[in-house]
Amino acid sequence: MKLALLTKSNFSKKAYKQLKLWQEVVLPGLSVVGLIMLVRSTGLLQSQEWLAFDQLLRLRPNEDVDSRLVIVGIDEEDINYVGRFPIPDREIAQMLSILNSYKPRVIGFDLFRDKSNSADAELAPVWKENPNLIGVEVALNQKQSFNVKPPPELPPERVGFADLIIDPDGKLRRSLIASKTYSGELKYSLPLRLAQFYLREQGIKFAHGSRSYDPIKFGSSELVRFLPNSGGYVGTDANGFQMLLNFRSHPQPFRTISLRDVLNKKIDPSWICDRIVIIGMTAPSIKDNFITSAAKNTLYTTALGVEESANQYQWIYGVEVHAHATSQIISHVLDRRPLLKVWSEIWEYLWILAWGLFGIILGLILQSPAKTLLALGVISIEIVGICFIGLVLGWWIPLVPTLLALTSAGLTTFFFDRDLRALLEQRSLTLKRSFEAIHNGPLQSLAVILRNLGEEEIEAEKLRSQLEQLNRELRIIPEYLSQEMLSRNHSIYLEGNEVLDLQTPIAEMLYYVYDITLKRNFQGFASILSFIPPNFEPLEDCQLSPNQKRGLYLFLQEALCNVGKHSQGATRLDVICTQSSKEYCLQIIDNGFANISKNSQRGGHGTEQAQDLARQLRGKFRRFSHSPQGTVCELTWPIASTWWQRCLYLGNWKFLLCRKQG
């Protein structure tokens, strides 16, 4: 029961320490995620989100050409052909008569004609005789002089406004399809009027309330209204009924013919029959154009001969915008082509938070900068893929803040975690080095003094000398630790003023440790009569890290000190170093009687050092009795198994064998 309580207590302490550690590294990551969400809520990321949105729209796979719409574009060559601008009413009337002869379902006239108010006007009969003709107006400006009235012969139900909404970055992404004027009159856009007339012929009814922002339905299909915080927008003016423009993804999404083609009757009647025809200007000099980066291609860039991949900043004519908006509505109603939708704000921020938390988890789990960067890069690509697929299916999922939350939280957590772990490791290393310095120097001297006090009377002068030596060893430790930390673990403390360079060859350093340790004033060394000089050359080719070298030198020092402190009556000390085909072996052997207390038999700090070194080297540490008397302290570890080292060892073995035979 007591053991279970102790285990539970230890687990609780470890859990508390781990929780405290996570708090120190998780909170900065959470703070970064919170900051990104706050920045997004203020609208500072709008431009970046719009650009990402446009780019993903452009990257969508090609759709079919919408053959239900055809654009009659009046370009520069048409103006030259007619000889003047505006295009005379006579040519306009002739064009409309020819088009109507091919029986289109509805014609959208995106040209301003507000002066045909007499019975003799050439266009007046055309407006009256063609009930499928929809005119255009500009009606939503507060100042009436900026508005353009429709032809007076057209009733309100055959008029649509051409007003468009431009985002703060100057680009077109939204379509306004219903709005009230400043005088309170409800108006509909040209695309909505065209869709209404086209779908009515198929028995699909149009339904809308008395308010501009009321739901708009065609049969069972409801249009998706743009809201102030839709997608990447923050606090945007969403008055009226607006929709996100879902540009048709195709380099040439609609069939296009010129005014010359119509007047000369060089057109395929099947292109016009039962279709939507939209007439508008496609001449750059008229300035009826807008900026977009969401469409794959436009008539303007096609005329310039610019490649599709380079059209990230392009002009689009007003007549094309109306065609895209009209196609968007009728394709949704008839083909179930998705309209662009967005999540509610709470789900968008939960999405961002979730990926930010995932970045924090990655920063905690992965301890390598390369692995962290690689993982964040791969997951970022996956997020882009998810957002791209979502947009293909009609969902605008936040991309830019999600990537920022993931990468920023992941990197912040990683660096805080790395720095904290480095600090803790440095503290642990400092404590370890401090104890090693005290254990291998002053504590060894103190053990000798205590043993001498217990076994014989020591002269005061001799005791004073030993205590002064102990005092010097203690006082030199802080200076040594300072030097060692500055040397970045390239040195080792032995005793006194001895600070050794770990870059020195292993064999040379081991012999130096052996020599300086045997000069220490230990009682066990006094009785030894036979010192066999050790040969450390078998370890010359051993590849060890600085920490492993340090451990090996401390192992040799500790084993020799144990002989000096604990061995009684020893007359022989052997240090044997060998190399076989599979492993290295280092043995320290004496023939004395080991005077070791019960506590020492359990293994002290020196034993822990030796066992830790054995684990690092993937080897074994043993201390066992030597026959007929004495103790063997042995460390073995395997030779690295790389193919070039095996070949090198085999070559050396054959060379020595040939020399012996020779």
C-alpha positions, 0 to 999 in steps of 0.5 A: 500500500505504501509503495503504491502511494509513493508511486502515485506521488512520484507520478503526480510530481512528474505530471505536475512538472510536465504540466508546468513545462508545457505551460511555459512552452504552450502559452507562447504558441497559444498567444501567437494563435490568439494574436493572429485571430485578433489581427484577422478580426480587425481586417488586417489580413483581408488583402492576403485572404483575397489574393489567396481566394483569387489564386485558388479560384484561378487554379480550379479545373476547367469547366465546360463552356456555358453555351446558354450565353453568348456575348456580342462584344463591340470592339475597336474594329467595330467602332472603326467599321461603323465609323463613329462612337457612340454606335448610331441608333440605326446600326443598333436597331439593325443589330437587334433586329437581326439577333431577334430573327434568330429567336433568342430567349432574352437579350441584355442590352448593356449600352446606355440609351436614355434619349429615345423619347420620340416616336420617330426615334429609330430605337423606340419601335425596337424597344416596344416590339421585342418584349424579350429585350432588357435595358440597363441603367445606373440607379444606385448613386446618391447624386442623381447626376451620376445615375443613367436612366434606361430607355423610357419606352422600357417598363421597370420589369425590363430594366436592370441596373449595371452598378458593380461593387469594387473591393478596397484593393480595386478588384471585382469579387462581388455581384450586387443583384438587388438593392434599393435606391436612395429614394427607396425603390427596389431595383434588380441587376441586369444579370438577375433580370436575364436569369429571371426571363430565361428561367421563366420560360422553363416554368421556374418562378422567381420569388423575393420579398419587399426588402432587398436583403430578403431571400431570393429564390428560383423555384426551390433554389435559394441564392446565397447572400453575402454578409459583412464578414463572409470569408476573408471580409471583415465589416464590409458593406453588405447592403442589398443582396450581394453574392460572391462572384463564382467566375466560370473556370475556363479560358473562354467561358462564353461564346463571343461574336462581334457587331460586324459579324451580326451586321454581316450575318456571319454567325451560327443561328444555333448560337443565338436560338433560345439563348441569352444574348448580352450586348456590351462594349469590349473596346479598351478605349471606352473604359468599361472595364474592371480589375480581377485576378480570380478569372482564368482569362478575359477577352482583354487578355485574350486580345493581348495574347497573354498566356493564361498562367500570367493573368494574375492582374487583368482587365475584365469588361463589364459585359463579361462580368454580367455574363459571369453573374448570369451564368452563375445564377442559371447554372446553380438553378439548372445544373446545381453548380455550387454558389460560393458559401462560407462557414459561420464566424465561430466555425472559421475561428475554431478551424484556425484555432484547431490548426494552431493547436496542431502546430503547438503539438508538432512543436512539442513532439518534434525536437529537430528544426529540420523535422519541424520545418518539414512537417509544417511544410507538408501540413501547410500543403495539405491545408492548401489542398483542403481549401482548394477542394473546398472551393471547388465544392463551393466553400471558401475556407480560411487559408491565410490565417490558418497557415499563419496560425499553424506555422507561427504556433508550431515554430514559436512552441518549438523554439520556446521548447528548445530553449527551455529544454536547452536551459534545463539540460544546461542546468543538469549538465552543470550540476553533473559536472559540479558533482563530478568535479567534487567527487573525483577530486575533493571527495576522494581526498576527503575519503582518504583523510577519513580513513586515515583518521579511523585507522591510525593517529595522524600528525597534526601537521600532516592532517593540516597539509591534507586539509589545505590540499582539500581546501585548494581542490574545493576552491579551484572547482568554480574556476574550472566549471567556468572555464569548462562551460566557456570551452563548450564541453571540450575540456575535463577536470581531474584534480587540482589545476588539471584541466585537460583538452578532450581533443587530445588523442584517446591513447595519449589522454588515457595514459596521462589520466593513468599517470596523474591519478597514480601520483595522488596520495592514496594509501592503496598505491603505497604498497603496490610494487609492480606497475605494468605500463598500460598500452592504450594504442588499441583504442586509437581508432575508436570513434567517440564523442566528447561526452563519451571520451569524458566518461571513459577518462572518468571511468579510468580515474574512478577505477584507479582511485577505488584501488587507491582508497579501498584496496589493502595489501595490493602489490600489483596493478594492471590496466589492460586495453584490448581490441577484438574483432567485435569489441573493445575492452578496458580492465583495471585489475589489482590483487589486494583485499577490497575493504569496502563497506556495505554502502559502497558495495551497493554502488556509489556515484562512480558506479552510476557513471560507469553504467551510464557510460556503458549505456552510451557505448551500447556496452557492459560494465562489470566489477567482479573478484579476481582469482586468487585475490583482488578486483577486476573493473571491466568496461566493454563496448562494441566496435562500430559496424560500418563496412569501411571500419570492418574492412580496415580492421581486417586489413590491419589484422592481415598485415600483422599476421604477415609481419609475424609470419615474415 
